[in-house]
């Protein structure tokens, strides 16, 4: 498996565990909307991370 495939699998697993943690167990007694915003924030941070990684890869190839 490539490193990118492993990274995506880990992202999905962590996202599912985060959703289960916040919605099912709800340890912090959060409202459902707050839990949704935390999950959305997680996805947005991952998208920003991927964007930065893609920029770095293109610079290494010299195609920026």
C-alpha distances in whole Angstrom, upper triangle without the diagonal:
4,7,8,6,7,10,11,11,13,15,16,16,19,20,21,22,24,26,27,28,30,32,32,33,34,35,37,39,38,39,36,36,35,32,31,32,30,27,28,28,24,23,25,24,20,21,23,21,18,22,22,19,19,23,22,19,22,24,22,22,26,26,27
4,5,5,6,9,10,11,13,14,16,17,19,20,22,23,24,26,27,29,30,32,33,34,35,35,37,39,37,38,36,36,35,32,31,31,29,26,26,26,23,21,23,22,18,19,21,18,15,18,19,15,16,19,18,15,18,21,19,19,22,22,24
4,5,5,6,9,10,11,12,14,15,16,18,20,21,22,24,26,27,28,30,31,32,32,33,34,36,35,36,34,34,32,30,29,28,26,24,24,24,20,19,21,19,16,17,18,15,13,16,16,13,14,17,16,14,17,19,17,18,21,22,23
4,5,5,6,9,10,10,12,14,15,16,18,20,21,23,24,25,27,28,30,31,31,32,33,35,33,34,32,31,30,27,26,26,24,21,21,21,18,16,18,17,13,14,15,13,10,13,14,11,11,15,14,13,15,18,17,17,21,20,21
4,5,5,6,9,10,11,12,14,15,17,18,20,21,23,24,26,27,28,29,30,31,32,34,32,33,31,31,30,27,26,26,24,21,21,22,19,17,19,18,14,15,18,15,13,16,17,14,15,18,18,16,19,22,21,21,24,23,24
4,5,5,6,9,10,11,12,14,15,16,18,20,21,22,24,26,26,27,28,29,30,33,31,32,30,30,29,26,25,26,23,20,21,21,18,17,19,18,14,16,18,15,14,17,18,15,16,20,19,18,21,23,22,22,26,26,26
4,5,5,6,9,10,11,12,14,15,16,18,20,21,22,24,25,26,26,27,28,30,29,30,28,28,26,23,23,23,20,18,18,18,15,14,16,14,11,13,14,12,10,14,15,12,14,17,17,16,19,21,20,21,24,24,24
4,5,5,6,9,10,10,12,14,15,16,18,20,21,22,24,25,25,27,28,29,27,28,26,25,25,22,20,21,19,16,16,17,13,12,14,14,10,11,14,12,10,14,15,13,14,18,18,17,20,22,22,23,25,25,25
4,5,5,6,9,10,11,12,14,15,17,18,20,21,22,23,24,25,27,29,27,28,25,26,25,22,21,22,20,16,18,18,15,14,17,16,13,15,17,15,14,18,19,17,18,22,22,20,23,26,25,26,29,28,28
4,5,5,6,8,10,10,12,14,15,16,18,20,20,21,22,23,24,26,25,26,24,25,23,20,20,20,18,15,17,17,13,13,16,15,11,14,16,14,14,17,18,16,18,21,21,21,24,26,25,26,29,29,28
4,6,5,6,9,10,10,12,14,15,16,18,19,20,21,22,23,25,23,24,22,22,20,17,17,17,15,12,13,13,10,9,12,11,8,11,13,12,11,15,16,15,17,20,20,20,22,25,24,26,28,28,27
4,6,5,6,9,10,11,12,14,15,16,17,19,20,21,23,24,22,23,20,21,20,17,16,17,15,12,13,14,11,10,13,14,11,13,16,15,14,17,19,18,19,22,23,23,25,27,27,28,31,30,29
4,5,5,6,9,10,11,12,14,15,16,17,18,19,21,23,22,23,20,21,20,17,17,18,16,13,15,16,12,12,16,16,13,16,19,17,17,20,22,20,22,25,25,25,28,30,30,31,34,33,32
4,5,5,6,9,10,10,12,14,15,15,16,17,18,20,19,21,19,19,18,15,15,16,13,10,13,13,10,11,14,13,11,14,17,15,16,19,20,19,21,24,24,24,27,29,29,31,33,33,32
4,5,5,6,9,10,11,12,14,15,15,17,18,19,17,18,16,16,15,12,11,13,10,7,10,11,8,8,12,12,10,13,16,15,15,18,20,20,21,24,25,25,27,29,30,31,33,32,31
4,5,5,6,8,10,10,11,13,14,16,18,19,17,18,16,17,16,13,12,15,13,10,12,14,11,11,15,16,14,16,19,19,19,22,24,23,25,27,28,28,31,33,33,34,37,36,35
4,5,5,6,9,10,10,11,12,13,15,17,16,18,16,17,16,13,13,15,13,11,14,15,12,13,17,16,15,18,21,20,20,24,25,24,26,29,29,29,32,34,34,36,38,37,36
4,5,5,6,8,10,10,10,12,13,14,13,15,13,14,13,9,10,12,9,7,11,12,9,11,14,14,14,17,19,18,19,22,23,23,25,28,28,29,31,33,34,35,37,37,35
4,5,5,6,8,10,10,12,13,14,12,13,11,12,12,8,8,11,9,7,10,12,10,12,15,16,15,18,20,20,21,24,25,25,27,29,30,31,33,35,36,37,39,38,37
4,6,5,5,7,8,11,13,14,13,14,12,14,14,10,11,14,12,11,14,16,14,15,19,19,18,21,23,23,24,27,28,28,30,33,33,34,36,38,38,40,42,41,40
4,6,6,5,6,8,10,11,11,13,12,14,13,9,12,14,11,11,15,15,14,16,19,19,19,22,23,23,24,27,28,28,30,33,33,34,36,38,38,40,42,42,40
4,6,6,5,7,8,9,8,9,8,11,9,6,9,11,9,9,12,13,13,15,17,18,18,21,23,23,24,27,28,28,30,33,33,34,37,38,39,41,43,42,40
4,6,5,9,10,10,9,9,7,10,10,7,9,12,11,10,14,15,15,16,19,20,20,23,25,25,26,29,30,31,32,35,36,36,39,40,41,43,45,43,42
4,6,9,11,11,11,12,10,14,14,11,13,16,14,14,17,19,18,19,22,23,23,25,28,28,29,31,33,33,35,37,38,39,41,43,43,45,47,46,45
4,6,9,9,10,12,12,15,14,11,14,17,15,15,18,19,18,20,23,23,24,26,28,28,30,32,33,33,36,38,38,39,42,43,44,45,48,47,45
4,6,5,6,9,9,12,11,9,12,14,12,13,17,17,17,19,22,22,23,25,27,27,29,31,32,33,35,37,38,39,41,42,43,45,47,46,44
4,6,8,11,12,15,13,11,15,16,14,15,19,19,18,21,23,23,24,27,28,28,30,32,33,33,36,38,38,39,42,43,44,46,48,47,45
4,5,9,11,13,11,10,14,14,12,15,18,17,17,20,22,22,23,26,27,27,29,31,32,33,35,37,37,39,41,42,43,45,47,46,44
4,7,9,12,10,10,13,14,14,16,18,19,19,22,23,24,25,28,29,29,31,33,34,35,37,39,40,41,43,45,46,48,49,48,46
4,6,8,6,6,10,11,10,13,15,15,16,19,20,21,22,25,26,26,29,30,31,33,35,36,37,39,41,42,43,45,46,45,43
4,5,5,6,9,10,11,13,14,16,17,19,20,21,23,25,26,27,29,31,32,33,35,37,38,40,41,43,44,46,47,46,44
4,5,5,6,9,10,11,12,14,15,17,18,20,21,23,25,26,27,29,31,32,33,35,37,38,39,41,42,44,45,44,42
4,5,5,6,9,10,10,12,14,15,16,18,20,21,22,24,26,27,29,30,31,33,35,36,37,39,41,42,43,42,40
4,5,5,6,9,10,10,12,14,15,16,19,20,21,22,24,26,27,29,30,32,33,35,36,38,39,41,42,41,38
4,5,5,6,9,10,11,13,14,15,17,19,20,21,23,25,26,27,29,31,32,33,35,37,38,40,41,40,38
4,5,5,6,9,10,11,12,14,15,17,18,20,21,23,25,26,27,29,30,32,33,35,36,38,39,38,36
4,5,5,6,9,10,10,12,14,15,16,18,20,21,22,24,26,27,29,30,31,33,35,36,37,36,34
4,5,5,6,9,10,10,12,14,15,16,18,20,21,23,24,26,27,29,30,32,33,35,36,35,33
4,5,5,6,9,10,11,13,14,15,17,19,20,21,23,25,26,27,29,31,32,33,35,34,32
4,5,5,6,9,10,11,12,14,15,17,19,20,21,23,25,26,27,29,31,32,33,31,30
4,5,5,6,9,10,10,12,14,15,17,18,20,21,23,24,26,27,29,30,32,30,28
4,6,5,6,9,10,11,12,14,16,17,18,20,21,23,25,26,27,29,30,29,28
4,5,5,6,9,10,11,12,14,15,16,19,20,21,23,25,26,27,29,27,26
4,5,5,6,9,10,11,12,14,15,17,19,20,21,23,25,26,27,26,23
4,5,5,6,9,10,11,12,14,15,17,18,20,21,23,25,26,25,23
4,5,5,6,9,10,10,12,14,15,16,18,20,21,23,24,23,22
4,5,5,6,9,10,11,12,14,15,17,19,20,21,23,21,19
4,5,5,6,9,10,11,12,14,15,17,19,20,21,20,18
4,5,5,6,9,10,11,12,14,16,17,19,20,19,18
4,5,5,6,9,10,10,12,14,15,17,18,17,16
4,5,5,6,9,10,11,12,14,16,17,15,13
4,5,5,6,9,10,11,12,14,15,15,13
4,5,5,6,9,10,11,13,14,14,13
4,5,5,6,9,10,11,12,11,10
4,5,5,6,9,10,10,10,8
4,5,5,6,9,10,10,9
4,5,5,6,9,9,9
4,5,5,6,5,6
4,5,5,6,5
4,5,8,9
4,6,8
4,6
4
